[in-house]
């Protein structure tokens, strides 16, 4: 059984409010014109906007379709389109194209994630724009980089199936996509990395360039460790649910109150600590369990015995002991429970975002601190076409004016 200890009460904290100014942020003065929808392209713009860039989202007259998605897509627009302005434009109309062209003339970066050729017919592909805007950086998010697959339609599910991630995630015979848009989000991140690299190179050369990001290639990188394992050892990695664990205790355990807790005991020192913290009986000093290698080999009979011991304890009591002893553990948390996560609340990892209907919602921030500060929403979500007047004027940031004079 668990040995009793005194619990320390948690701090009471609240969700941080968003900051209203981006003047001191690293990308202040950089303007981004974004043609995007769904997740990958908007993620790129979200991160650039969080870093202080002036991001102007070009939407069709009826707005980005993700504004009205329901079900699992209901959170797409508010999450991935913060810190952006909205300009609505019908690109089939000459006057609207001219307004967008004036914005592009004032921009440092154009970012898009539409199907190949979709923007070319309007003259907004990189080959057309670079003739007039030599310093422009053009970030193109596509399903596949140039090659035999480049004209295929890609979704997160599609590339996870093609790139081995679904095979590795599900049990044998049941490939399973990850439970979030991991590739789309990661693809947007690589768009940002490419844009930042191109900005740095432009400082040296005075020239812009195209950055291309592929969703499929992005997912291949996630599977690369298993590719290399096979190449170096000759042994194919089995799917995650069917593989042989590298550690003796690295599993989900049922608790006395019907919950589940993940517990990890991955070193011999941790096994000794585990044995002292719990009444393991003869297991604690069993020579057949003296090393991690022996415990891995003994999992077939060791785990059922441990499960019986662990199941006598409530989940909170188990977690308290593992916390106190510095042992790896995790409760099984649902996404909706994260709004009340004490660490996120205390660390400022959530901030209030104003929605376009006047309401507010907490949103997770980028998982980084810049100079000790979180990068928070600076403005509410825009209404469709809210910044059309700015498109009419062209506008220009301080850094953009300097860049324009050097073209």
ABEGO torsion letter per residue (X at the ends): XBBBBBBBBBBBBBBBBBBABAAABAABGBBBBBBBBEAAAAAAAAAAAAAGBBBBBBBBAAEBAAAABBEAAAAAAAAAABGBBBBBBBAABAAAAAAAAAAAAABABBBBABBBGAAAAAGABAAAAAAABAABBBBBBBABBBEAAAABBBBAAAAAAAAGAAAAABBBGBBBBBABBAAAAAAAAAAAAAAAAAAAAAAAAGBBBBBBBBAAAAAAAAAAAAAAAAAAAGBBBBBAAABBBABABBBBBBBAAGBBBBBBBABAAAAAAAAAABBAEAAAABAAAABAAAAAAAAAAAAAAAAAAAAABBAAAAAAAAAAAGBBBBBBBBAAAAAABAAAAAAGABBBBBBAAGBBBBBBBBBBBBGGBBBBBABBBBBBGAAAAAAAAGEBBAAAAAAAAAX
